[in-house]
Each structure stands twice: as C-alpha cells, then as structure tokens.
Amino acid sequence: MKEDSCNATGNHSEAFAQYGLMRDALNKTGRKIYFDLCGWSSWYAPAGSTLGNAWRVGYDVNNWGGVLNNAISVDKSLAQYAGPGGFNDIDALIGTSAHTAVHLTETQSRTQFNLWVMLSAQLIIGGSILNLNAFDLTTYTNKKMIAINQDVLGKQGSLQMQYTQKSINPYDPSIQQIWLKQLSGGKYALAFVNTTNSSSMPASFSAAARADASAQLALAPCNSSDPAQQWNVSAADPATGDVTVSTFADTGGNVYKPTQLHCLEINACNYDPGSKVDTHYTCKKLPAKGSKDKCAANMAWKLSKGSALSAAFDASLCLEVMGGGSLGTCDGSKAQAWARKGQQLESGTGFGCLSNGAPGGDAPTVLSFNVEGLGWKIATFTDMWSGKAVTAASISSQVSRGDGVSQVFLLSKKS
C-alpha cells in the first residue's frame, strides 16, 4: 500500500504522526502489508523504518534528469537508513517503450535498473506490463540482478568514487561513478557508471556558462596552485564557536574580490540528510548567539577536533562531498573528514581536495577497482549481463563516453 502526502504538512513530527496512524491501522489487520509512505523528502529517511517498509526520499522520476538528480544524488547520502524490512524509495523504473507517457533510451533504462539494484531500491515497473517490449522484458527479468537487489543482508550500495565535469545543463550532469554493495556470503556487487554526454563543458567554455557549474563542490587532485582549491576557514566566533568557509576563486579561474567571497552554504536552509551544499552565494555575517533563524545560520559551521565540518544549526549533520556537496548524518566516516593543508581542505577519502566547481576538460576514459581495498588479493569478477568472468586483482570498466552506460559485476573472493 502506498500513501501519498499531497498537501500534507511540512512539519516533521506532525507528518510522522499522520503516517503513524496508517501504520498502526495496517498492523491491526494482522496481515502482512508492505507500506510505502511517499513524502518526497530525505528527512523521512532517519525515521522511515519506524513508520513503514519504504519511504520516498526525493521528487518524481520522469526522465533521465530525474534519475540522476531526484533519486541518485539524494539517496547516495542515505545508505545508513536502509536495511532489512525498510528501504529508501527512489520512485519507479522507467522503460524504453515509446508508447508510454515517459520513457528513456535503452542505455539509460538499463543503467537506472542497475543503480536501483545497487541501492536496494524497490523494483516497481512504472509502465504498463501489457506493453513491455523485448528489451524491457530482458532488463526486468534478469534473476541474478534481482538477487543482488533482494540480498538478505539488505545493505544499500555506497558511492566509492565520483568524477565530475562541468556541464552546460546542471540538470544533465556529466559524471563517472564507482558503486559497491556488500552482499551475504562475503560477496560484493560492483557498478561502473558514466553519464558523460554532449552537454559536457570543455575547459575553454565561456565564463558565463560556467557560473552555475562553478558553484558545485567537487573533489579534484590536490594542487596547491589551483585557486579553486584555496579556502579560508574564518576565526571562530568567540560567542558561538561558529566559522565560515569561503573560497577564493572558481574553476573558471575567476578570482573573487575580497568583499565578494563565496561561502559554503546549505541550500534552501534545508537541514536534512542529503541536502545540497554549494558556494553559489556570497558570504554573510554569522548569526548572533541564541539565534533560532535557520536561514541566518546556513553558512555557519563548526569545525570539530575530528576535522569534520558540521552545520552550526544542527550539529548532527556534516559536510560530505561525493558527487557534489551535501549534508550527511555525522558518523565519523572518511567522507566527512577534512585535513587542513595550508589553504586546502583534503578529503579523508584520499580522493583529492575540496574544489569550488567541477574540473573542466574531458572525463577519465577508464574506471578501475582493486580488491585490495576489501582486504583481498584476487577475486572473480562476473559481468551480470554478459556472464563473462575474469579472475584478477582489479577490473577496469568498459564504460566509454555516452548517455549513462554502466556495468555491474559480482565479486567473489579467491584469495
């Protein structure tokens, strides 16, 4: 059963109480009923498992941009809330039939299915099963992929690496990703994804077209001479301990005037896991002690001894930059650790330094994964679509440029 929330309250406690009424009513029937609550927001995730079996964490997915922006970019920060009996809902699968209201290309549709499998998302077909074409039928009946999605361990896959290039259309991002999902029996699933497309922005593109892309946070190979990697962490406010984190320039080489520095900002004053963080606006003053204005505090941060940057208004949320800047529940992970090296902020992930804007230029042509990171020496990598298997210490992708192409492998330890 799915319960929508059209015209419902945005107050968290009231919304939880309202969904709780339906949960309790369903439980009183004594029947096993799958309850999916649809609130279209990531703030349902921390409480989701107390309310139902699935909870929508983003807006509707009606096209390729929706797959990347309304689903993947939100859910990548919510893996800790998914588990047996309760999962993050990122909407339905979109097929390729031109006879349906919405459809994707074959490459995009197959990659959406691959990502939904990796993210332990519910596999609901968002079209008429009476009109499935041969390609969609092949996609949705791959039993080995469905087994990965339905694995009894119930672990949602996590984003291991993302490269990003500037894109003319931010809603059509150019990214390359590596995903890893832990499975029962000591196995793992591995996915490579490449959305590089015609809207990718060459390094020489005009400064005007770079404006929005240059506000997006990214990790780039550490380069102390790159102005886009130079950050100023202000002195702590003596009354509150809050700091601002400002950038000196964007990746287009535009150095900001001292009076117009841009600061890390929590978008729309939205303090929820998965909420976006970028540098689109110029810095503002820190809020006064005792202020309860969450928008006055959306550029205010606290720098912990463990090198995490937590939101001053809600210290349970920390900055993460994996596929763009976002808030995640503070958990002490490497993705939330930042080492100050001069004016650079190096990520604890080892993937580079914080950059104001995605690097320009071409995407990497090869993505690779080595099982040494799992504590293994050798593994068997089985392609979940071709069935081909290789035994090696690492695997490199064959996802060349183009339209969201992807690969999924099952990893079994050999030594």
Steps between C-alpha positions, in 0.01 A plus 500: 500500500629847409384810686574832332544835674349752261420823689633342821684686775870573472537477877707190568337382823149559365577313178645206692193490725267499199682215329510322836119487500501301176786279623304412813179437306679263261668315786163445670378301199737220592599468134843549348468823302786683330456866597667767284468859620560770243616831648748600224771607745823361643395599854275195508802268481622514864149420629389289204551156652273589793217590262501258207689273265603771254505880496541734205809716538471717189269634233353302211724335242354567156813535286877449501558823691261371766697175530822690567372800698180393680617151586873423484633835622269482804522130587880484489508659848228282655643146493517473879122520530428202274491142624291183513133595516542867411656678203542840336244537219635679191188454283417257222697356210461662157501281192581569137165464324402806300136413568529594870455848650868516594792294373879489486756380250602136528833597655340730756226255594746215551723724713203614709422135570865431586510790745165408659642150556818639660299736722264226625211705363161344441467374142159630393440526126369846421312406185245256364620141527267422209722704267850401608731475201766231469779720635309596815392141557864391484597776745231429756538120496875476569472269801864540601464877518175470693680270746756776566218748564322252729811375683412400857771722649288797392796736458455802275793559267732794563672741265875430505618758248358767275666716237311803376544735206340836439174467312307762306179367655539425874188281483686278250827445689810341356624252761689171533426285804613182678243334731553209742231290671579248773319167460444194714751216479795738496431618144465850352335662201693767310359754253666742261291788359585770246248772409743707290294664230485772238432767762840444662681833513847523344772669699489802269127566545389856575503634855131586479402140430724382784328707767262239639734203453778687680289516817475121523738335746729225376815312588797553271863384507668719761679793340612778732534744209133458396300804625180289504657282772589790728263546793492728799363363827417811703599550859239350731235739628592552869136477606390194302810327365351518149713547188442573134687323221557725200657437161738727314412407143307263275630242258459743212794694644279785620652634821241658727542849644573503876156651564325242282634166620265204468431277801390141554122524523226252590248546219149620585581484874415129473657309789440141393729214396568535128437876489718683251801713598671731250661845467249677281467813718731752659577472868284654771552575868483223756180495706500641853515266797157361580361558150239245393492619140611199296545709186728744680711197593519322166860618445606433859706190579683343792841342450541204734820357640440200277525737200132473403300806393157485660208736446488754783119492504491119522826344616377150411553578129845514339637606163567224246624540144441187294325592181444860609476660842231377739414450865529157655433373849829546688653155539876555513548357151790591272258682269438750782865551598687805373873563556610862478817530293578867464192637325393162367248257651600143422232232516553207733391272216834548327320610183637854497436850630183708521451700180258782433347361183554191295822488299474587134623282217427143402380216720733213590474226238555212744355422843677235709443311824759298694391240756789594730257750649290203617803328654507248214779406260312341211131488408274367229314782325183379325321739264132481599374558144746316275583225747870529421735446796863594560724425797733783593598753767318784325250577228478795263177625350399499139254787553628744242338838435132502454151542633522322835660169408575264791635159602429282804727225631461236773822470704597167660817464704766261372784589736 
